[in-house]
Amino acid sequence: MIDFVYAPPQTPLDIVHQDASLIVVHKPAGLLSVPGRGAHLADCLIARLKDAFPQVLLVHRLDMDTSGVMVFARTPDAQRALGQQFEKRMTRKNYEALVQGAVRGKHGTVDAPLIVDWPNRPRHKVCAQTGRPARTTWQVLAPEDGNTRMKLTPITGRTHQLRVHMQALGHPILGDQLYAEDAGQGWPRLMLHAGMLGVAHPETGEEMVFRAACPF
């Protein structure tokens, strides 16, 4: 196994939206959402945001290898309001993924409880006995060179949920070196992108939908 070297992209911040309550950013693949353990993992999206917006506050996360839309709060009140929306599953989220092989059918649901795979952390696994409920709906967008482009909608928000559920479906996400085995190699990145996020504005209650174009 090749030793992991953290080399995040040095691209400028891609601000999708900002106002007095929140900031929405398009996170690139390969950049941590928050600092990891150790000085070598200090570079992350929220640290870069703090250079421009010192009061910015975390609301949710995306995996390092996943790109896409993230929302941050600019006040403690906004952080609480947005955090409750994520906790109560009041947000709307869609992801785009390129998965291995030809998926049968046009749409479906994966309902498979998940738990940490302790001997193999940070991996997670399906466990019907002790796993936490996890549900993902999927829709085929198009076949693509023997593989399949899909829209994935997480109903719950478990760690690595989409990655484990696609593996359980028999069509792991390409470029996923944790779960895709042979399909994890030969791709420039994890082929998973958070393309849409819908939230209620923490001040006005107005529904706001933010999008970031899929880069693959």
C-alpha positions as CSV (number, residue, x, y, z in Angstrom):
1,M,0.0,0.0,0.0
2,I,1.2,3.5,-0.9
3,D,1.7,5.8,2.1
4,F,-0.8,8.6,2.1
5,V,0.6,12.0,1.3
6,Y,-1.7,15.0,1.9
7,A,-1.3,17.4,-1.0
8,P,-4.5,19.4,-1.2
9,P,-5.2,21.5,-4.4
10,Q,-4.0,25.1,-4.1
11,T,-7.0,26.6,-5.9
12,P,-8.6,29.9,-4.9
13,L,-11.8,29.8,-2.8
14,D,-14.9,29.2,-5.0
15,I,-17.6,31.2,-3.3
16,V,-21.1,30.2,-4.5
17,H,-23.0,32.6,-2.3
18,Q,-22.5,34.8,0.7
19,D,-24.6,37.1,2.9
20,A,-24.6,38.2,6.5
21,S,-25.7,34.8,7.8
22,L,-24.0,32.2,5.7
23,I,-21.3,31.4,3.1
24,V,-21.7,28.6,0.5
25,V,-18.5,27.3,-1.0
26,H,-17.6,24.7,-3.7
27,K,-15.1,22.5,-2.0
28,P,-12.5,20.8,-4.3
29,A,-11.7,17.1,-4.0
30,G,-8.6,16.4,-2.0
31,L,-9.1,19.2,0.6
32,L,-10.1,18.4,4.1
33,S,-13.2,20.2,5.4
34,V,-11.7,20.6,8.9
35,P,-8.1,20.1,10.2
36,G,-6.9,16.6,10.7
37,R,-4.6,15.5,13.5
38,G,-1.1,16.9,13.1
39,A,0.3,20.1,11.6
40,H,0.6,18.4,8.2
41,L,-3.2,18.2,8.1
42,A,-3.9,21.8,9.2
43,D,-4.7,23.1,5.7
44,C,-8.4,22.7,5.2
45,L,-11.4,24.5,3.8
46,I,-12.5,26.2,7.0
47,A,-9.0,27.4,7.7
48,R,-8.8,29.0,4.3
49,L,-12.2,30.5,4.8
50,K,-11.2,32.0,8.1
51,D,-8.4,34.0,6.4
52,A,-11.1,35.9,4.5
53,F,-14.0,35.5,7.0
54,P,-12.6,35.2,10.5
55,Q,-16.0,34.5,12.2
56,V,-16.9,31.6,9.9
57,L,-18.4,28.6,11.7
58,L,-18.7,24.9,10.8
59,V,-22.1,23.4,10.0
60,H,-21.4,20.1,8.3
61,R,-18.6,18.2,6.5
62,L,-17.8,16.5,3.2
63,D,-15.2,13.7,3.0
64,M,-11.8,14.9,1.9
65,D,-12.1,13.1,-1.5
66,T,-15.6,14.4,-2.2
67,S,-16.1,17.7,-4.0
68,G,-19.1,20.0,-4.0
69,V,-21.4,22.4,-2.1
70,M,-20.8,23.2,1.6
71,V,-22.5,25.8,3.7
72,F,-20.8,27.6,6.6
73,A,-22.4,30.0,9.1
74,R,-21.3,33.5,9.9
75,T,-23.0,33.9,13.3
76,P,-23.7,31.5,16.2
77,D,-27.4,31.9,15.7
78,A,-27.1,30.9,12.0
79,Q,-24.9,27.9,13.0
80,R,-27.5,26.7,15.4
81,A,-30.4,27.1,12.9
82,L,-28.5,25.4,10.0
83,G,-27.2,22.7,12.3
84,Q,-30.7,21.8,13.4
85,Q,-31.8,21.5,9.8
86,F,-29.0,18.9,9.1
87,E,-29.8,17.1,12.4
88,K,-33.5,16.9,11.7
89,R,-33.0,16.0,8.0
90,M,-34.6,19.1,6.8
91,T,-32.0,19.8,4.2
92,R,-32.1,18.6,0.6
93,K,-28.9,17.1,-0.9
94,N,-28.1,15.5,-4.3
95,Y,-24.8,13.9,-5.3
96,E,-23.5,12.9,-8.7
97,A,-21.4,9.8,-9.0
98,L,-19.7,7.6,-11.6
99,V,-20.0,4.0,-10.5
100,Q,-18.5,0.7,-11.7
101,G,-20.5,-1.3,-14.3
102,A,-23.9,-1.1,-15.8
103,V,-26.6,-0.6,-13.2
104,R,-29.9,-2.4,-13.8
105,G,-33.1,-0.5,-13.5
106,K,-33.7,3.2,-13.6
107,H,-34.0,4.0,-9.9
108,G,-34.1,2.4,-6.5
109,T,-33.3,2.6,-2.8
110,V,-30.6,1.1,-0.6
111,D,-31.8,0.6,3.0
112,A,-28.8,-0.8,4.8
113,P,-27.7,0.0,8.4
114,L,-24.1,1.1,8.8
115,I,-21.5,0.8,11.5
116,V,-17.8,1.6,11.9
117,D,-15.6,-1.4,10.8
118,W,-13.4,-1.0,13.8
119,P,-10.5,-3.3,12.8
120,N,-10.3,-1.5,9.4
121,R,-11.0,2.1,10.4
122,P,-11.8,4.5,8.8
123,R,-13.9,2.1,6.8
124,H,-17.6,1.5,7.6
125,K,-19.7,-1.5,6.8
126,V,-23.3,-2.7,6.6
127,C,-24.5,-4.4,9.8
128,A,-28.1,-5.4,10.1
129,Q,-27.8,-6.2,13.8
130,T,-26.0,-3.2,15.3
131,G,-25.8,-0.6,12.5
132,R,-27.5,2.8,12.5
133,P,-30.3,3.2,10.0
134,A,-29.1,4.5,6.7
135,R,-31.0,5.0,3.5
136,T,-30.1,6.2,0.0
137,T,-32.2,6.6,-3.1
138,W,-30.6,6.4,-6.5
139,Q,-31.4,7.3,-10.1
140,V,-29.5,6.3,-13.2
141,L,-28.5,9.4,-15.3
142,A,-26.7,7.8,-18.2
143,P,-24.4,4.9,-19.1
144,E,-20.8,5.9,-19.6
145,D,-18.1,3.7,-21.2
146,G,-19.4,0.6,-19.5
147,N,-20.0,2.4,-16.2
148,T,-23.0,4.4,-14.9
149,R,-23.5,8.0,-14.0
150,M,-26.0,8.3,-11.1
151,K,-27.8,10.8,-9.0
152,L,-27.6,9.8,-5.3
153,T,-29.8,11.2,-2.6
154,P,-28.9,10.4,1.1
155,I,-32.0,10.3,3.2
156,T,-29.8,9.9,6.3
157,G,-26.3,11.3,6.7
158,R,-24.0,8.5,8.0
159,T,-20.3,8.6,7.5
160,H,-19.3,7.2,4.1
161,Q,-22.9,6.3,3.5
162,L,-23.0,6.8,-0.3
163,R,-19.7,5.0,-0.7
164,V,-20.7,1.9,1.3
165,H,-24.2,1.8,-0.1
166,M,-22.9,1.8,-3.7
167,Q,-20.5,-1.0,-2.7
168,A,-23.4,-2.9,-1.2
169,L,-25.4,-2.4,-4.5
170,G,-22.6,-4.0,-6.3
171,H,-21.5,-0.8,-8.1
172,P,-18.8,0.9,-6.1
173,I,-17.9,4.5,-6.8
174,L,-15.0,4.7,-9.2
175,G,-11.8,6.0,-7.7
176,D,-12.8,5.0,-4.2
177,Q,-9.6,3.5,-2.8
178,L,-11.4,2.5,0.5
179,Y,-14.3,0.5,-0.9
180,A,-13.9,0.0,-4.7
181,E,-10.9,-2.4,-4.7
182,D,-9.7,-2.7,-8.3
183,A,-12.2,0.1,-9.4
184,G,-10.5,2.4,-7.0
185,Q,-7.3,2.5,-9.1
186,G,-6.6,4.4,-12.3
187,W,-8.9,7.3,-11.6
188,P,-7.8,10.9,-10.8
189,R,-10.1,11.2,-7.8
190,L,-13.1,9.8,-6.0
191,M,-15.9,10.2,-8.6
192,L,-18.4,11.6,-6.2
193,H,-19.7,15.2,-6.1
194,A,-22.2,17.1,-3.9
195,G,-23.9,19.0,-6.7
196,M,-26.9,20.4,-4.8
197,L,-27.8,21.6,-1.3
198,G,-31.1,23.1,-0.3
199,V,-31.5,24.8,3.1
200,A,-33.9,27.3,4.7
201,H,-32.2,30.6,5.2
202,P,-31.5,30.9,9.0
203,E,-32.8,34.5,9.2
204,T,-35.7,34.6,6.7
205,G,-36.7,30.9,6.5
206,E,-36.7,31.2,2.7
207,E,-35.7,28.0,0.9
208,M,-32.4,28.5,-0.9
209,V,-30.9,26.0,-3.3
210,F,-27.2,26.0,-4.1
211,R,-25.5,24.2,-6.9
212,A,-22.0,23.4,-8.1
213,A,-21.3,21.9,-11.5
214,C,-19.9,18.4,-11.5
215,P,-16.2,18.6,-12.5
216,F,-16.0,15.1,-14.0
